[in-house]
Amino acid sequence: MKNIFTLLFSIFFYNLSFAQCPDLKLAMVNSCGVDEGNNEFIMFYTNESSIAGNYNLNYGTTINPFAAIKNLSGLDATTRTGVGTISTGTSCPIAEITNPNDSIPAFSRVIFIPANFDQNYDLSGVCNGIDSLYVVYIDITSPTSNSTWSAGGNFGNSGPDSRYLQLLYSGNAICNDNNMPIRSYVPDGNWANTSGNLADGNVVSWNDTNRIYSNNGCSAILVPLKFIGIHASNIQNTNIINWETSQEISISKFNVEKSYNGKDFSVITSLNPLNNNTTSKRYQYTDKNIEYKSTYYRIKAIDQNGRYDYSKIVVVTPTKSNININALYPIPAKNNLVIEWNCAKFGTTYFSINDYLGKTIQKETIANNAGFNQHSINVSRLPHGKYIITIATDEDIVTKTFTK
């Protein structure tokens, strides 16, 4: 066996936090119910971990919505008071945000909706099949509320004036009213003739500044794709990216994007979808042009209208050995420690957990695949502390540290 390489820490794609601004993605423009404004909502994506109180939506009929008086503020996050419901089925868990200081992780999908909404929304279509959907209930009724939202309706989708929206984020100095993008839509815009400009369920979404008008009814809000999972692995001199999707509705292509810093991505290839239907599909791409440093990948799914969605970001650090650890989680470990690694060929992998004094605490042996592997070790009996896990094949050894 070769020399042991010690890795001091692990990087997880879902914990990455970069200085980026949130991205406003969707607005329910014409909702159901008598008090329409109570049932209007927006959806946005976060790009770094922050609290709910740092987000604020401004809306108006002027091109500078920052000067508008109608807004939804995360500072008014509270418990739900209305009889409405938000469901996602088995697509993703729902995380309810009821306090301005509640934390929302990086790369999350967030819904801002008045706390007293009274309609039932199926938002399984905006899940990515993995992560929680964060629903922030906004108090628009309190006299001291920061949100000047009208129960009678705000997102008017009729009339001559364009509507403008701007999502501001006080957690980052660059995400201010001068730098954040302004989204807009036309009140008599291109909603389907079957629904009409004043139909309940009219939704507008944005691909950068391009507007997409859609209507799936009041209860079913859809995005064109669900990402079920994505991972990247290294096998000697190549990186392999695998991902799985479901609900491929009108997808035109997948772009595989690559980065060496986790935020500046470039397209390295495009793949056609296997089939546009609701069954799950699996994809793989092999990147032969690699460098031996941390490399980040994500998948951009683009539909036939130009709307797009991103997968999670995954990271892999190529090595010249025949075995490479991709991820170790959760940290700190609880009942189980999950290891994701890749091997150059079929064989046997040996696991050994040692304490910091070098004493062997636990051992396991399993057969491994050529390529990506995943295994869960029960560590529930380990005392709290720091440990070293060794992962070995007949040709190589790598080690990594973790805490319990």
C-alpha positions in Angstrom: 0.0 0.0 0.0 1.1 3.6 -0.7 1.7 6.4 1.8 -1.3 7.6 3.8 -2.6 11.1 2.8 -4.3 13.1 5.6 -7.1 15.4 4.6 -7.7 18.0 7.3 -11.3 18.9 6.4 -14.1 18.1 3.9 -16.1 20.5 1.8 -19.8 19.8 1.2 -21.6 21.4 -1.8 -24.7 22.0 0.3 -22.7 24.0 2.9 -20.9 26.3 0.5 -21.5 29.9 1.1 -20.4 32.6 -1.4 -21.0 36.3 -1.5 -23.8 36.2 -4.0 -27.3 37.8 -4.2 -30.6 36.0 -4.1 -32.5 35.5 -7.3 -36.2 36.3 -7.7 -37.7 33.4 -9.8 -41.5 33.4 -9.7 -44.6 35.4 -8.7 -48.2 34.2 -8.3 -49.8 37.2 -10.1 -53.5 36.4 -10.1 -54.3 34.2 -7.2 -57.6 32.7 -6.0 -59.9 33.8 -3.2 -61.8 37.0 -2.4 -58.9 38.7 -0.7 -56.5 38.1 -3.6 -53.5 39.8 -2.0 -53.5 37.4 0.9 -52.9 34.6 -1.6 -50.2 36.1 -3.8 -46.7 34.9 -3.2 -43.2 35.0 -4.6 -40.4 32.4 -4.9 -36.7 33.1 -4.9 -33.4 31.2 -4.6 -30.8 32.0 -2.0 -27.1 32.0 -2.7 -25.7 32.2 0.8 -26.9 31.3 4.3 -28.8 34.1 6.1 -31.8 34.9 8.2 -35.3 35.5 6.9 -35.3 39.2 8.1 -32.6 40.0 5.6 -34.9 39.6 2.6 -37.4 42.2 1.4 -39.6 42.4 -1.8 -40.5 45.7 -3.3 -43.3 46.0 -5.9 -44.7 48.9 -7.9 -45.8 50.3 -11.2 -42.7 52.4 -11.6 -39.3 51.2 -12.9 -37.9 51.9 -9.5 -39.8 49.6 -7.2 -37.4 50.4 -4.3 -39.4 53.6 -4.0 -42.7 51.7 -3.9 -44.7 51.4 -0.7 -45.9 47.9 -1.2 -43.6 45.2 0.0 -43.3 41.8 1.7 -40.6 41.9 4.4 -38.9 39.0 6.1 -38.8 41.1 9.2 -42.5 40.3 9.6 -42.1 36.5 9.6 -44.6 35.0 11.9 -46.8 31.9 12.5 -49.4 31.0 9.9 -52.9 32.4 10.8 -54.9 31.6 7.7 -56.6 28.3 6.8 -54.6 27.9 3.6 -52.1 25.1 3.1 -48.9 24.5 1.2 -48.2 20.9 0.2 -45.3 19.2 -1.6 -46.3 15.5 -1.4 -43.2 13.4 -1.2 -41.2 15.8 -3.4 -39.5 17.6 -0.6 -39.9 18.5 3.1 -41.4 21.9 4.0 -39.5 24.1 6.5 -41.7 26.7 8.0 -40.1 30.1 8.8 -42.0 31.9 11.5 -39.4 34.2 13.0 -37.2 36.9 11.3 -34.2 35.3 12.9 -34.8 31.9 11.5 -32.0 30.8 9.3 -32.4 29.8 5.6 -29.4 27.9 4.1 -27.5 28.7 1.0 -28.9 27.5 -2.3 -32.5 27.2 -0.9 -35.9 27.7 -2.6 -37.9 30.2 -0.5 -41.6 31.2 -0.7 -42.8 34.5 0.8 -46.6 34.4 1.4 -48.9 36.4 3.7 -49.5 34.5 7.0 -53.3 34.8 6.6 -53.6 33.2 3.1 -56.6 30.9 2.7 -56.0 28.9 -0.5 -54.5 25.4 -0.9 -51.3 25.3 -3.1 -49.5 22.3 -4.4 -45.9 23.4 -4.7 -44.4 20.0 -5.4 -43.4 21.3 -8.8 -40.9 23.8 -7.4 -39.1 21.2 -5.4 -35.8 19.7 -6.7 -36.4 16.3 -5.1 -33.8 16.7 -2.4 -33.9 19.9 -0.4 -36.5 21.5 1.9 -38.8 24.2 0.6 -38.6 27.2 3.0 -42.0 28.9 3.4 -41.9 32.3 5.2 -45.3 33.5 6.5 -45.4 37.3 6.4 -47.6 39.3 8.8 -49.3 42.0 6.7 -52.0 42.9 9.2 -50.2 44.3 12.2 -50.1 48.1 12.5 -46.4 47.9 13.3 -45.7 45.6 10.3 -42.9 46.5 7.9 -44.9 44.9 5.1 -47.3 47.3 3.4 -49.1 44.6 1.5 -52.8 44.8 0.6 -55.2 41.9 1.2 -57.2 43.2 -1.7 -54.4 42.5 -4.2 -51.1 43.9 -5.4 -49.9 41.9 -8.4 -52.5 43.4 -10.8 -52.4 41.6 -14.2 -54.6 44.0 -16.1 -54.2 47.6 -17.1 -51.7 49.5 -19.2 -48.7 49.8 -16.9 -45.9 47.3 -16.5 -45.3 45.9 -13.1 -41.9 45.9 -11.4 -40.4 43.8 -8.6 -37.1 43.9 -6.8 -35.8 41.5 -4.2 -33.4 43.2 -1.8 -31.0 41.4 0.6 -29.4 43.3 3.5 -27.0 40.4 4.3 -24.7 41.6 1.6 -23.7 45.1 0.8 -23.7 44.6 -3.0 -27.4 43.4 -3.0 -28.8 46.9 -2.7 -31.4 48.8 -4.7 -28.8 50.0 -7.2 -27.4 46.6 -7.9 -30.2 44.0 -7.6 -31.9 43.1 -10.8 -35.4 44.5 -11.4 -37.9 42.0 -12.6 -41.0 43.0 -14.6 -44.0 41.7 -16.5 -46.8 43.1 -18.7 -50.2 43.1 -17.1 -51.9 42.0 -20.3 -49.0 39.7 -21.2 -48.9 36.4 -22.9 -50.9 34.1 -20.7 -52.5 31.3 -22.6 -55.8 32.1 -24.3 -57.4 29.3 -22.3 -56.7 31.2 -19.1 -56.8 34.8 -20.2 -55.1 37.8 -18.6 -57.4 37.9 -15.6 -57.5 34.1 -14.9 -56.8 32.8 -11.4 -53.5 30.9 -11.3 -51.6 33.2 -13.7 -47.9 33.0 -12.8 -44.9 34.9 -14.2 -41.4 33.5 -13.9 -38.1 34.8 -15.0 -35.1 33.5 -16.9 -32.7 36.3 -16.2 -34.8 39.2 -17.5 -36.9 37.2 -19.9 -40.5 36.7 -18.8 -42.4 33.4 -19.0 -46.2 33.5 -18.6 -47.9 30.3 -17.4 -51.0 29.0 -15.8 -51.3 25.5 -14.2 -54.4 26.3 -12.2 -54.5 27.8 -8.7 -53.3 24.7 -6.8 -50.4 23.3 -9.0 -47.4 25.5 -9.4 -44.8 23.9 -11.7 -41.2 24.3 -12.8 -40.1 22.3 -15.8 -37.8 19.8 -13.9 -37.0 18.1 -10.7 -33.4 17.2 -9.9 -33.5 14.0 -7.8 -29.8 13.8 -7.2 -26.3 14.7 -8.5 -22.8 13.6 -7.6 -19.3 13.8 -9.1 -16.5 11.3 -8.7 -12.9 11.0 -9.9 -11.4 7.9 -11.4 -7.7 8.5 -12.1 -7.5 11.1 -14.8 -11.3 11.7 -15.4 -14.1 13.3 -13.4 -17.5 11.6 -13.8 -20.7 13.6 -13.2 -24.0 11.6 -12.7 -27.4 13.1 -12.2 -31.0 12.0 -12.1 -34.2 13.8 -13.0 -38.0 13.4 -12.9 -40.8 15.5 -14.3 -39.0 16.4 -17.5 -41.5 18.8 -19.0 -40.4 20.4 -22.3 -36.7 20.2 -21.5 -34.6 21.1 -24.5 -31.1 20.5 -23.2 -28.8 20.1 -20.1 -25.7 22.2 -19.8 -22.9 20.7 -17.7 -21.1 23.6 -16.0 -17.7 23.7 -14.3 -15.9 25.9 -11.9 -12.7 26.0 -9.9 -13.9 28.5 -7.3 -17.6 27.4 -6.8 -19.1 30.6 -8.2 -17.8 31.4 -11.7 -19.1 28.6 -13.9 -18.6 27.9 -17.6 -20.4 25.4 -19.9 -18.3 22.4 -20.9 -20.9 20.4 -22.8 -24.6 20.2 -23.6 -26.7 17.0 -23.6 -30.1 16.3 -25.0 -32.8 15.0 -22.7 -33.5 11.3 -22.9 -37.3 11.7 -23.1 -39.7 14.5 -22.0 -42.0 12.6 -19.7 -42.6 12.2 -16.0 -40.5 9.1 -15.4 -37.0 9.4 -13.8 -34.0 9.6 -16.0 -30.3 9.1 -15.3 -27.5 10.9 -17.0 -23.7 10.7 -17.0 -20.9 12.9 -18.4 -17.2 12.2 -18.2 -14.9 15.2 -18.0 -11.4 14.2 -19.3 -10.0 17.7 -19.2 -9.3 17.9 -15.4 -6.9 19.6 -13.1 -5.8 18.2 -9.8 -7.6 20.6 -7.5 -11.1 21.1 -6.2 -13.5 21.2 -9.1 -17.2 22.2 -8.9 -20.0 21.0 -11.2 -23.6 21.9 -11.6 -26.3 21.1 -14.2 -28.4 23.7 -15.9 -31.7 22.4 -17.3 -33.2 24.6 -20.0 -36.8 24.2 -21.3 -38.2 25.0 -24.7 -39.3 28.5 -23.6 -35.8 29.4 -22.4 -36.6 29.0 -18.7 -33.9 27.2 -16.7 -33.2 25.7 -13.4 -30.0 24.6 -11.6 -29.1 21.4 -9.8 -27.1 21.5 -6.6 -23.4 22.2 -6.8 -21.1 19.2 -6.3 -17.4 19.2 -5.7 -14.7 16.6 -6.4 -11.0 16.8 -5.8 -9.1 14.6 -8.3 -6.1 12.6 -7.2 -3.7 10.4 -9.0 -4.4 7.5 -6.7 -6.9 4.7 -7.4 -9.2 5.8 -4.5 -10.6 9.2 -3.7 -13.0 10.4 -0.9 -15.7 12.7 -2.3 -17.8 13.4 0.8 -18.1 12.5 4.4 -21.3 13.5 6.2 -23.0 14.5 8.4 -20.4 16.4 10.4 -20.7 16.1 13.3 -21.8 12.5 12.8 -24.9 11.3 14.7 -26.0 7.7 14.4 -24.6 7.0 10.9 -21.6 8.3 9.0 -22.0 8.3 5.2 -18.9 8.0 3.0 -18.9 8.7 -0.7 -15.8 7.7 -2.6 -14.7 6.4 -6.0 -12.4 3.5 -7.0 -10.6 2.9 -10.2 -11.8 -0.8 -10.4 -13.9 -3.4 -8.7 -12.5 -4.8 -5.5 -12.6 -4.6 -1.7 -12.6 -1.5 0.5 -11.5 -1.6 4.1 -12.7 0.9 6.6 -11.0 1.6 9.9 -12.0 4.2 12.5 -9.2 5.3 14.9 -9.2 7.7 17.8 -6.6 10.5 17.9 -4.3 8.2 20.0 -4.2 5.7 17.1 -6.4 3.1 18.8 -8.6 1.2 16.4 -12.3 1.6 17.4 -14.2 0.0 14.6 -13.6 -1.9 11.3 -15.7 -2.9 8.3 -15.0 -4.5 4.9 -17.2 -4.3 1.8 -17.0 -5.0 -1.9 -16.8 -1.8 -4.0 -17.8 -0.8 -7.5 -15.6 0.7 -10.2 -16.5 4.4 -10.0 -18.9 5.9 -7.5 -19.5 4.2 -4.1 -21.5 5.1 -1.0 -21.6 3.3 2.4 -23.1 4.1 5.8 -21.3 3.2 9.0 -23.2 3.0 12.3 -21.3 5.2 14.7 -24.0 5.5 17.3 -21.9 3.8 20.0 -18.9 6.1 19.5 -18.3 8.6 22.3 -18.4 12.3 21.3 -15.0 13.4 20.0 -12.6 13.5 17.0 -11.8 10.5 14.9 -9.7 9.4 11.9 -11.3 7.2 9.3 -9.0 5.2 7.0 -10.4 3.9 3.6 -8.1 1.4 1.9 -8.1 -0.8 -1.1 -5.4 -3.3 -2.1 -3.6 -0.5 -3.9 -4.2 2.8 -2.0 -5.0 4.3 1.4 -6.6 7.6 2.1 -7.7 9.1 5.5 -10.1 11.7 6.7 -11.0 13.2 10.0 -14.5 13.6 11.4 -16.2 14.5 14.7 -19.0 12.7 16.5 
